[in-house]
Amino acid sequence: MRVSVILCTYSLDMYEHFREAAESVLSQSYDDLELVVVVDGTEVVHERVIEDYGDHDDVVVHCNEENVGLLESRNTGAELASGDVVAFIDDAAVADNEWVAALIDGYEEQDALAVGGKMVPDWVASKPRFLPDEFYWLVGVTHRGFADGPGWVRNTFGSNISFEMDVFLELGGFDTEIGGRKGDANLQGGETELCARLTAEYGEEVWYNPDAIVAHKVFDYRTELWWLIDRAFWQGYSKRAMETLVPESGGEEGEFLGQLVTESVPGRVKGLVRSPSAAAVEQLVMLLVFTGCVGGGYLYGVWKW
């Protein structure tokens, strides 16, 4: 199977991070692969990409005439691609050398229509002591409780997900009105919406292979307390909006909340009793705070949507 990896970028400030992402794709152990770079309307970045990768046989480079956003850029990349499978990675991420090979295992062994993998943190800043790993999803990283191992899930992160090309195109790609669209700059969840449509249309979820690993860079601003609180609120809001826009997308959040209440909180309380520490106290407190913020955002979404 030929694999087309779509990598979108737009900012010169992110260029060195983009190059790390691109090189991690081009150095994959899986051979039958192309990299499709979509520059979102920034000509100076496009010129740099052409200078560095324009002569590469396995790289396709495109520049949008104007900034159209990530989801539309990803759709454009898929339309330009030649692969049997289309995979997506961010310009702030670095793929493990076996990433694509592990994704392909899901297609060959499970006959899947979509396959995603595990996101692990690359702490550019130091890891915040107060951040519980149940809420790593706030910084784009696979959280504790997501899955016990390989299996079918609703969706994985948009920086580590792939689809059979025919299926992706038949579904119409990402809904470009999701994620800062629908007249609402705080709405997120393009991959959630697409995967909900996948399940509704084909009766199949995404195969999750934790061996398909991508490291996501967690920059300084993403470790600040107020940024994380704000993120938690708007993520809760987006969950409610997605339930309204795509009823098939609900369910996993309720299960996650149940795990927090029945497993995570009691487990952390027991651990704190056995081995008291300031970090354990902080993480227990923030577990409750983030849960409350997500709940507050969800209730705001109930009111608005």
Residue frames as qw, qx, qy, qz and C-alpha x, y, z in Angstrom:
[[0.000, 0.888, 0.460, 0.000, 0.00, 0.00, 0.00],
 [0.382, 0.373, -0.033, 0.845, 1.31, 3.43, -0.91],
 [0.332, -0.721, -0.484, 0.369, 0.99, 5.97, 1.90],
 [0.220, 0.627, 0.088, 0.742, 0.65, 9.72, 1.48],
 [0.425, -0.509, -0.482, 0.573, 1.46, 11.72, 4.62],
 [0.088, 0.819, 0.267, 0.501, -0.09, 15.19, 4.70],
 [0.509, -0.391, -0.292, 0.709, 1.87, 17.85, 6.58],
 [0.109, 0.863, 0.312, 0.381, 0.48, 21.38, 6.73],
 [0.502, -0.387, -0.200, 0.747, 2.35, 24.49, 7.86],
 [0.201, 0.868, 0.342, 0.300, 2.07, 28.26, 7.54],
 [0.288, -0.955, 0.073, 0.019, 4.35, 30.12, 9.96],
 [0.538, 0.632, -0.443, 0.339, 8.02, 30.94, 9.48],
 [0.353, -0.618, 0.530, -0.461, 8.37, 30.81, 13.27],
 [0.873, -0.139, 0.406, -0.233, 7.47, 27.10, 13.09],
 [0.673, 0.599, -0.390, -0.192, 9.77, 26.30, 10.19],
 [0.126, 0.490, -0.844, 0.177, 12.46, 24.41, 12.10],
 [0.544, -0.017, 0.717, -0.435, 9.78, 22.38, 13.84],
 [0.786, 0.474, 0.021, -0.397, 8.19, 21.73, 10.46],
 [0.461, 0.601, -0.649, -0.070, 11.52, 20.45, 9.16],
 [0.220, -0.290, 0.879, -0.308, 11.82, 18.02, 12.07],
 [0.713, 0.241, 0.478, -0.453, 8.35, 16.73, 11.29],
 [0.699, 0.606, -0.234, -0.299, 9.15, 16.41, 7.58],
 [0.244, 0.554, -0.794, 0.054, 12.45, 14.62, 8.18],
 [0.444, -0.137, 0.804, -0.372, 10.75, 12.18, 10.57],
 [0.792, 0.406, 0.250, -0.381, 8.34, 11.26, 7.76],
 [0.605, 0.674, -0.399, -0.146, 11.02, 10.95, 5.09],
 [0.091, 0.502, -0.840, 0.186, 13.14, 8.69, 7.32],
 [0.823, -0.121, 0.283, -0.477, 10.37, 6.14, 7.94],
 [0.392, -0.258, 0.873, 0.133, 11.24, 2.46, 7.74],
 [0.603, 0.509, 0.605, -0.107, 8.25, 2.00, 5.41],
 [0.386, -0.156, 0.482, 0.771, 9.41, 2.61, 1.83],
 [0.123, 0.468, 0.664, 0.569, 6.32, 3.17, -0.33],
 [0.212, -0.748, -0.443, 0.447, 5.58, 6.64, 0.95],
 [0.301, 0.523, 0.175, 0.778, 5.23, 10.24, -0.20],
 [0.215, -0.492, -0.422, 0.731, 5.14, 13.48, 1.82],
 [0.126, 0.692, 0.460, 0.541, 2.60, 16.08, 0.73],
 [0.287, -0.322, -0.320, 0.844, 3.36, 19.53, 2.15],
 [0.047, 0.778, 0.491, 0.389, 0.62, 22.15, 2.08],
 [0.279, -0.103, -0.240, 0.924, 1.70, 25.69, 2.95],
 [0.020, 0.735, 0.672, -0.090, -1.34, 27.66, 4.05],
 [0.195, 0.913, 0.283, 0.218, -1.00, 30.89, 2.11],
 [0.370, -0.858, 0.207, 0.292, 2.42, 32.08, 3.34],
 [0.724, 0.670, -0.152, 0.064, 4.68, 32.62, 0.31],
 [0.029, 0.768, -0.606, 0.206, 7.91, 33.07, 2.27],
 [0.663, -0.271, 0.671, -0.192, 7.37, 29.66, 3.91],
 [0.870, 0.436, 0.209, -0.099, 6.53, 28.15, 0.53],
 [0.450, 0.799, -0.389, 0.086, 9.83, 29.44, -0.87],
 [0.276, -0.594, 0.726, -0.210, 11.75, 27.83, 1.99],
 [0.813, 0.020, 0.549, -0.193, 9.98, 24.52, 1.51],
 [0.778, 0.627, -0.017, -0.028, 10.71, 24.55, -2.24],
 [0.176, 0.800, -0.556, 0.143, 14.35, 25.37, -1.51],
 [0.376, -0.445, 0.774, -0.246, 14.69, 22.48, 0.95],
 [0.574, 0.082, 0.801, -0.149, 12.39, 19.84, -0.57],
 [0.573, 0.601, -0.038, -0.556, 11.47, 20.90, -4.09],
 [0.427, 0.522, -0.693, -0.254, 13.92, 18.46, -5.71],
 [0.345, -0.188, 0.880, -0.266, 12.94, 15.50, -3.53],
 [0.272, -0.024, -0.820, -0.502, 11.32, 12.70, -5.56],
 [0.320, -0.410, -0.853, 0.049, 8.91, 11.72, -2.78],
 [0.079, -0.479, -0.419, 0.768, 7.74, 15.21, -1.80],
 [0.118, 0.643, 0.547, 0.522, 4.80, 17.14, -3.26],
 [0.204, -0.321, -0.312, 0.871, 4.62, 20.83, -2.33],
 [0.020, 0.673, 0.565, 0.476, 1.57, 23.07, -2.66],
 [0.128, -0.161, -0.336, 0.919, 0.85, 26.62, -1.47],
 [0.101, 0.734, 0.667, -0.071, -2.70, 27.88, -0.95],
 [0.245, 0.604, 0.209, 0.729, -3.41, 31.27, -2.49],
 [0.274, -0.617, 0.199, -0.710, -4.63, 32.47, 0.90],
 [0.059, -0.164, 0.862, -0.476, -4.91, 31.20, 4.45],
 [0.628, -0.190, -0.456, -0.601, -7.83, 28.75, 4.54],
 [0.676, -0.454, 0.381, -0.438, -7.16, 26.87, 7.78],
 [0.266, -0.389, 0.882, 0.001, -5.88, 23.46, 8.74],
 [0.645, 0.219, 0.702, -0.206, -8.84, 21.29, 7.75],
 [0.644, 0.730, 0.063, -0.222, -9.19, 22.67, 4.25],
 [0.129, 0.747, -0.640, -0.125, -5.42, 22.45, 3.80],
 [0.447, -0.203, 0.869, -0.065, -5.53, 18.79, 4.80],
 [0.706, 0.484, 0.469, -0.216, -8.31, 18.14, 2.30],
 [0.447, 0.826, -0.270, -0.210, -6.25, 19.85, -0.41],
 [0.147, -0.578, 0.801, 0.052, -3.26, 17.68, 0.48],
 [0.615, 0.083, 0.774, -0.127, -5.36, 14.52, 0.14],
 [0.658, 0.687, 0.200, -0.233, -6.61, 15.62, -3.28],
 [0.296, 0.815, -0.481, -0.128, -3.00, 16.07, -4.44],
 [0.447, -0.456, 0.766, -0.063, -1.85, 12.75, -3.00],
 [0.602, 0.323, -0.622, -0.384, -1.32, 9.49, -4.87],
 [0.051, -0.254, 0.918, -0.300, -1.43, 7.02, -1.99],
 [0.485, -0.310, -0.776, -0.257, -3.82, 4.20, -1.14],
 [0.501, -0.635, -0.500, 0.309, -3.74, 5.50, 2.44],
 [0.125, 0.728, -0.060, 0.672, -3.70, 9.12, 3.58],
 [0.631, -0.447, -0.460, 0.437, -2.13, 9.91, 6.97],
 [0.011, -0.893, -0.057, -0.446, -1.92, 13.19, 8.86],
 [0.667, -0.314, -0.304, 0.603, 0.73, 14.70, 11.13],
 [0.074, -0.985, -0.144, 0.059, 1.22, 18.22, 12.54],
 [0.516, 0.671, -0.255, 0.467, 4.21, 20.51, 12.08],
 [0.290, -0.690, 0.479, -0.459, 4.78, 20.42, 15.86],
 [0.919, -0.197, 0.287, -0.185, 5.12, 16.63, 15.89],
 [0.142, 0.586, -0.782, -0.159, 7.82, 14.05, 15.24],
 [0.931, 0.032, -0.137, -0.336, 6.97, 10.54, 14.06],
 [0.669, -0.405, 0.620, 0.062, 8.66, 7.42, 15.35],
 [0.057, 0.444, -0.746, -0.493, 10.66, 5.64, 12.67],
 [0.044, 0.138, 0.980, 0.135, 8.12, 2.75, 12.62],
 [0.341, 0.320, 0.359, -0.808, 5.02, 4.99, 12.66],
 [0.584, 0.336, -0.329, -0.662, 3.78, 4.37, 9.12],
 [0.372, 0.148, -0.912, -0.090, 4.63, 0.65, 9.26],
 [0.059, 0.176, 0.834, -0.519, 2.55, 0.35, 12.44],
 [0.484, 0.350, 0.130, -0.791, -0.37, 2.17, 10.80],
 [0.535, 0.301, -0.625, -0.483, -0.22, -0.18, 7.81],
 [0.075, 0.035, -0.973, 0.213, -0.39, -3.18, 10.16],
 [0.373, 0.293, 0.556, -0.682, -3.91, -2.06, 11.04],
 [0.602, 0.438, -0.221, -0.630, -4.99, -2.13, 7.39],
 [0.467, 0.330, -0.798, -0.190, -3.36, -5.46, 6.63],
 [0.151, 0.012, -0.936, 0.318, -4.20, -7.32, 9.85],
 [0.207, 0.371, 0.655, -0.625, -7.57, -5.78, 10.79],
 [0.195, 0.463, 0.678, 0.537, -8.85, -4.84, 7.33],
 [0.101, -0.658, -0.405, 0.627, -9.52, -1.40, 8.85],
 [0.344, 0.789, 0.363, 0.357, -10.81, 1.64, 7.00],
 [0.002, 0.879, -0.200, 0.433, -9.03, 4.05, 9.35],
 [0.825, -0.208, -0.346, 0.396, -6.06, 3.58, 11.68],
 [0.064, -0.899, 0.182, -0.392, -4.61, 5.88, 14.33],
 [0.719, 0.078, -0.527, 0.447, -1.85, 5.73, 16.87],
 [0.565, -0.670, -0.342, 0.339, -0.55, 7.00, 20.18],
 [0.196, 0.834, -0.109, 0.505, 0.55, 10.57, 20.90],
 [0.723, -0.396, -0.310, 0.474, 3.33, 10.97, 23.46],
 [0.085, -0.992, -0.053, 0.082, 4.56, 14.26, 24.95],
 [0.666, 0.237, -0.089, 0.701, 7.76, 16.00, 23.96],
 [0.312, -0.873, -0.283, 0.245, 8.04, 18.59, 26.73],
 [0.458, 0.625, -0.028, 0.631, 9.74, 21.59, 25.14],
 [0.265, -0.656, 0.339, -0.620, 9.16, 23.29, 28.46],
 [0.021, 0.147, -0.923, 0.356, 9.39, 21.25, 31.64],
 [0.385, -0.416, -0.777, -0.276, 6.36, 19.11, 32.39],
 [0.339, -0.525, 0.174, -0.761, 4.04, 20.97, 34.81],
 [0.057, 0.120, -0.910, 0.392, 3.98, 19.12, 38.11],
 [0.429, 0.167, 0.501, -0.733, 0.27, 19.77, 38.58],
 [0.609, 0.283, -0.369, -0.643, -0.92, 18.24, 35.28],
 [0.691, -0.094, 0.689, -0.198, -2.49, 14.80, 35.81],
 [0.068, -0.217, 0.809, 0.543, -1.95, 12.40, 32.93],
 [0.301, 0.520, 0.792, -0.105, -5.70, 11.81, 32.73],
 [0.254, 0.892, 0.226, -0.298, -5.79, 15.29, 31.18],
 [0.434, -0.316, 0.512, 0.670, -2.86, 15.00, 28.79],
 [0.383, 0.552, 0.653, 0.350, -5.43, 15.34, 26.00],
 [0.010, -0.941, -0.186, 0.281, -5.52, 19.06, 26.80],
 [0.129, -0.752, 0.458, 0.456, -2.04, 19.33, 25.27],
 [0.682, 0.524, -0.349, -0.371, -2.71, 16.97, 22.35],
 [0.144, 0.399, -0.899, 0.105, -1.30, 13.82, 23.94],
 [0.678, -0.219, -0.650, -0.266, -2.95, 10.44, 24.53],
 [0.374, -0.551, 0.393, -0.635, -4.22, 10.37, 28.11],
 [0.053, -0.096, 0.952, -0.285, -4.41, 7.69, 30.77],
 [0.454, 0.333, 0.674, -0.478, -7.59, 5.70, 30.32],
 [0.432, 0.461, -0.339, -0.697, -7.85, 6.23, 26.55],
 [0.898, 0.173, -0.312, -0.257, -7.41, 2.54, 25.72],
 [0.779, -0.489, 0.393, 0.005, -5.84, -0.48, 27.40],
 [0.484, -0.245, 0.698, 0.467, -4.13, -1.56, 24.17],
 [0.080, 0.052, -0.647, -0.757, -4.90, -2.07, 20.49],
 [0.188, 0.477, 0.834, -0.206, -8.60, -1.91, 19.62],
 [0.108, 0.605, 0.530, 0.585, -11.45, -0.01, 18.03],
 [0.175, -0.473, -0.368, 0.781, -11.98, 3.58, 19.18],
 [0.317, 0.843, 0.382, -0.206, -14.14, 6.49, 18.00],
 [0.488, 0.828, -0.098, 0.258, -11.13, 8.55, 16.90],
 [0.714, -0.285, -0.098, 0.632, -7.52, 9.32, 17.63],
 [0.128, -0.755, 0.009, 0.643, -5.80, 12.70, 17.52],
 [0.601, 0.784, 0.100, -0.120, -5.68, 14.51, 14.18],
 [0.094, 0.818, -0.559, -0.092, -1.88, 14.47, 14.27],
 [0.127, -0.293, 0.947, 0.032, -1.81, 10.67, 14.23],
 [0.659, 0.338, 0.554, -0.380, -4.65, 9.34, 12.14],
 [0.026, 0.273, -0.727, -0.629, -5.01, 7.79, 8.70],
 [0.701, 0.357, 0.373, -0.492, -7.72, 6.63, 6.31],
 [0.566, 0.240, 0.676, 0.406, -8.04, 4.53, 3.21],
 [0.067, -0.189, 0.241, 0.950, -7.85, 7.19, 0.52],
 [0.201, -0.323, -0.712, -0.590, -11.05, 6.11, -1.25],
 [0.353, -0.620, -0.678, 0.175, -12.95, 6.20, 2.03],
 [0.258, -0.465, -0.176, 0.828, -11.59, 9.63, 2.97],
 [0.040, 0.065, -0.407, -0.910, -12.56, 11.09, -0.41],
 [0.270, -0.426, -0.781, -0.367, -15.98, 9.41, -0.44],
 [0.336, -0.640, -0.570, 0.391, -16.69, 10.97, 2.96],
 [0.164, 0.909, 0.173, 0.343, -15.73, 14.37, 1.55],
 [0.476, 0.315, -0.397, 0.719, -12.75, 14.75, 3.88],
 [0.228, -0.318, -0.557, 0.733, -12.81, 17.00, 6.91],
 [0.014, 0.856, 0.499, 0.138, -15.78, 19.31, 7.38],
 [0.430, 0.278, -0.093, 0.854, -14.08, 22.68, 6.93],
 [0.314, -0.687, -0.132, -0.642, -16.78, 24.40, 8.98],
 [0.813, -0.540, -0.198, 0.091, -15.58, 22.54, 12.09],
 [0.723, -0.235, -0.058, 0.647, -12.68, 23.89, 14.14],
 [0.189, -0.388, 0.033, 0.902, -12.93, 27.64, 14.27],
 [0.154, -0.165, -0.567, -0.792, -15.80, 27.66, 11.77],
 [0.249, -0.579, -0.774, -0.063, -19.57, 27.29, 12.17],
 [0.113, -0.797, -0.097, -0.585, -19.36, 30.97, 13.15],
 [0.708, -0.696, 0.055, -0.102, -17.68, 29.94, 16.40],
 [0.351, 0.728, -0.551, 0.210, -13.93, 30.39, 16.91],
 [0.376, -0.481, 0.704, -0.363, -13.92, 28.11, 19.98],
 [0.933, 0.106, 0.161, -0.305, -15.37, 25.06, 18.23],
 [0.000, 0.572, -0.807, -0.145, -12.91, 22.19, 17.83],
 [0.660, -0.040, 0.720, -0.209, -13.01, 18.56, 16.76],
 [0.525, 0.512, -0.414, -0.539, -12.50, 18.06, 13.02],
 [0.255, 0.243, -0.932, -0.081, -11.26, 14.49, 13.38],
 [0.288, 0.153, 0.802, -0.501, -14.09, 13.65, 15.81],
 [0.578, 0.473, 0.140, -0.650, -16.72, 14.77, 13.32],
 [0.486, 0.469, -0.629, -0.386, -15.10, 12.95, 10.40],
 [0.110, 0.154, -0.974, 0.122, -14.74, 9.70, 12.33],
 [0.436, 0.266, 0.619, -0.597, -18.36, 9.93, 13.48],
 [0.635, 0.502, -0.159, -0.565, -19.37, 10.13, 9.81],
 [0.291, 0.382, -0.867, -0.134, -17.10, 7.17, 9.08],
 [0.163, 0.038, 0.922, -0.349, -18.92, 5.10, 11.68],
 [0.532, 0.420, 0.357, -0.643, -22.36, 6.24, 10.50],
 [0.577, 0.552, -0.359, -0.484, -21.56, 5.49, 6.85],
 [0.547, 0.373, -0.746, -0.069, -19.53, 2.29, 7.16],
 [0.862, -0.429, -0.120, -0.241, -20.43, 0.95, 10.60],
 [0.854, 0.004, -0.246, 0.458, -16.77, 0.87, 11.62],
 [0.341, -0.926, 0.056, 0.156, -14.62, 2.84, 14.04],
 [0.327, 0.804, -0.483, 0.118, -10.89, 3.64, 13.94],
 [0.929, -0.123, -0.261, 0.233, -8.38, 0.89, 14.71],
 [0.224, -0.913, 0.306, -0.154, -6.01, 2.13, 17.43],
 [0.899, 0.108, -0.253, 0.341, -2.45, 0.81, 17.38],
 [0.424, -0.895, 0.080, 0.113, -0.40, 2.17, 20.31],
 [0.739, -0.201, 0.340, 0.546, 2.78, 1.10, 18.50],
 [0.394, 0.626, 0.312, 0.596, 2.14, 3.82, 15.89],
 [0.445, -0.669, -0.284, 0.523, 3.79, 6.58, 17.90],
 [0.307, 0.687, 0.108, 0.650, 4.04, 10.30, 17.25],
 [0.430, -0.395, -0.389, 0.713, 5.64, 12.72, 19.73],
 [0.061, 0.858, 0.345, 0.375, 3.84, 16.06, 20.04],
 [0.381, 0.186, -0.302, 0.854, 5.83, 19.08, 21.18],
 [0.327, -0.808, -0.486, 0.061, 4.32, 20.78, 24.21],
 [0.341, 0.518, -0.091, 0.779, 5.46, 24.40, 24.07],
 [0.181, 0.000, -0.540, 0.822, 5.79, 26.71, 27.08],
 [0.381, -0.118, 0.016, -0.917, 2.43, 28.43, 26.70],
 [0.724, -0.162, -0.540, -0.398, 0.63, 25.05, 26.75],
 [0.576, -0.151, -0.700, 0.395, 1.94, 24.35, 30.25],
 [0.062, -0.204, 0.287, -0.934, 0.55, 27.55, 31.79],
 [0.107, 0.286, 0.854, -0.421, -2.27, 26.95, 34.26],
 [0.372, 0.517, 0.266, -0.724, -4.71, 29.51, 32.87],
 [0.374, 0.361, -0.619, -0.588, -4.17, 28.32, 29.31],
 [0.166, -0.025, -0.985, -0.025, -5.01, 24.78, 30.39],
 [0.198, 0.403, 0.676, -0.584, -8.09, 25.91, 32.33],
 [0.411, 0.507, -0.102, -0.751, -9.31, 27.88, 29.31],
 [0.308, 0.259, -0.826, -0.395, -8.60, 24.90, 27.06],
 [0.017, 0.165, 0.959, -0.230, -10.56, 22.57, 29.35],
 [0.336, 0.473, 0.415, -0.701, -13.59, 24.86, 29.33],
 [0.475, 0.514, -0.289, -0.654, -13.70, 25.19, 25.55],
 [0.184, 0.161, -0.950, -0.193, -13.08, 21.49, 25.06],
 [0.184, 0.315, 0.838, -0.405, -16.15, 20.80, 27.18],
 [0.401, 0.565, 0.101, -0.714, -18.08, 23.29, 25.10],
 [0.340, 0.416, -0.668, -0.515, -16.91, 21.62, 21.88],
 [0.047, 0.038, 0.996, -0.061, -18.01, 18.21, 23.16],
 [0.341, 0.503, 0.609, -0.509, -21.55, 19.48, 23.57],
 [0.387, 0.608, -0.221, -0.657, -21.49, 21.20, 20.18],
 [0.166, 0.287, -0.883, -0.333, -20.32, 17.97, 18.52],
 [0.204, 0.248, 0.915, -0.243, -23.18, 16.04, 20.12],
 [0.397, 0.632, 0.314, -0.586, -25.56, 18.53, 18.52],
 [0.350, 0.629, -0.443, -0.534, -23.89, 18.70, 15.12],
 [0.552, 0.254, -0.774, -0.178, -23.08, 15.00, 14.92],
 [0.765, -0.417, 0.164, -0.462, -25.20, 12.93, 17.33],
 [0.964, 0.081, -0.241, 0.078, -23.10, 9.83, 16.56],
 [0.416, 0.581, -0.467, 0.521, -20.03, 11.48, 18.13],
 [0.482, -0.618, 0.315, -0.534, -21.19, 11.17, 21.76],
 [0.953, -0.168, -0.234, -0.093, -20.45, 8.43, 24.29],
 [0.750, 0.165, -0.390, 0.509, -16.71, 8.28, 24.93],
 [0.018, 0.526, -0.299, 0.796, -16.69, 11.45, 27.03],
 [0.731, -0.463, 0.017, -0.501, -19.30, 9.96, 29.38],
 [0.950, -0.070, -0.256, 0.166, -17.19, 6.83, 29.77],
 [0.489, 0.386, -0.348, 0.701, -14.12, 8.98, 30.48],
 [0.322, -0.561, 0.203, -0.735, -16.01, 10.95, 33.13],
 [0.905, -0.333, -0.108, -0.243, -17.11, 7.67, 34.71],
 [0.828, 0.129, -0.332, 0.433, -13.48, 6.52, 34.84],
 [0.142, 0.525, -0.313, 0.779, -12.47, 9.78, 36.53],
 [0.568, -0.499, 0.136, -0.641, -15.15, 9.44, 39.19],
 [0.950, -0.235, -0.006, -0.204, -14.91, 5.71, 39.84],
 [0.924, 0.068, -0.090, 0.365, -11.22, 5.00, 39.23],
 [0.476, 0.527, -0.173, 0.682, -8.92, 8.02, 38.92],
 [0.274, -0.704, 0.186, -0.628, -10.07, 10.08, 41.90],
 [0.867, -0.466, 0.082, -0.158, -10.34, 7.14, 44.36],
 [0.905, 0.144, -0.105, 0.387, -7.01, 5.76, 43.10],
 [0.328, 0.593, -0.220, 0.702, -5.25, 9.08, 43.58],
 [0.521, -0.683, 0.153, -0.488, -6.75, 9.51, 47.07],
 [0.962, -0.265, 0.018, 0.060, -5.49, 6.07, 48.07],
 [0.744, 0.345, -0.133, 0.557, -2.06, 6.84, 46.60],
 [0.000, -0.728, 0.186, -0.660, -1.94, 10.11, 48.49],
 [0.750, -0.587, 0.118, -0.282, -2.73, 8.35, 51.78],
 [0.964, -0.068, 0.012, 0.256, -0.03, 5.75, 51.17],
 [0.641, -0.027, 0.096, 0.761, 2.61, 8.18, 49.93],
 [0.033, 0.932, 0.276, -0.232, 1.83, 11.87, 50.59],
 [0.507, -0.060, 0.242, 0.825, 3.56, 14.43, 48.37],
 [0.138, 0.561, 0.080, -0.812, 2.97, 17.99, 47.17],
 [0.180, 0.204, -0.673, -0.688, 2.82, 16.82, 43.55],
 [0.107, -0.298, -0.945, -0.079, 0.17, 14.20, 44.40],
 [0.043, 0.607, 0.535, -0.586, -1.96, 16.82, 46.15],
 [0.141, 0.485, -0.235, -0.831, -1.62, 19.26, 43.24],
 [0.170, 0.052, -0.824, -0.538, -2.58, 16.64, 40.68],
 [0.051, -0.451, -0.877, 0.154, -5.62, 15.52, 42.68],
 [0.083, 0.629, 0.300, -0.713, -6.80, 19.11, 43.04],
 [0.182, 0.429, -0.427, -0.775, -6.26, 19.87, 39.35],
 [0.023, -0.162, -0.951, -0.261, -8.01, 16.65, 38.37],
 [0.037, 0.639, 0.699, -0.318, -11.12, 18.06, 40.06],
 [0.055, 0.645, -0.013, -0.762, -10.55, 21.58, 38.71],
 [0.083, 0.239, -0.688, -0.680, -10.15, 20.45, 35.09],
 [0.001, -0.361, -0.927, -0.097, -13.16, 18.16, 35.39],
 [0.048, 0.701, 0.489, -0.516, -15.19, 21.11, 36.65],
 [0.063, 0.541, -0.287, -0.788, -13.96, 23.32, 33.81],
 [0.055, -0.017, -0.861, -0.505, -14.89, 20.73, 31.19],
 [0.013, -0.536, -0.833, 0.140, -18.29, 20.35, 32.85],
 [0.045, 0.678, 0.217, -0.701, -18.78, 24.12, 32.91],
 [0.089, 0.353, -0.545, -0.755, -17.93, 24.35, 29.22],
 [0.033, -0.229, -0.937, -0.263, -20.32, 21.52, 28.46],
 [0.024, 0.655, 0.657, -0.372, -23.17, 23.24, 30.33],
 [0.078, 0.599, -0.113, -0.789, -22.42, 26.48, 28.47],
 [0.073, 0.127, -0.786, -0.601, -22.67, 24.47, 25.26],
 [0.030, 0.459, 0.886, -0.062, -26.03, 23.06, 26.36],
 [0.074, 0.720, 0.338, -0.602, -27.27, 26.61, 26.81],
 [0.092, 0.567, -0.359, -0.735, -25.80, 27.92, 23.54],
 [0.152, 0.158, -0.838, -0.500, -26.49, 24.95, 21.28]]
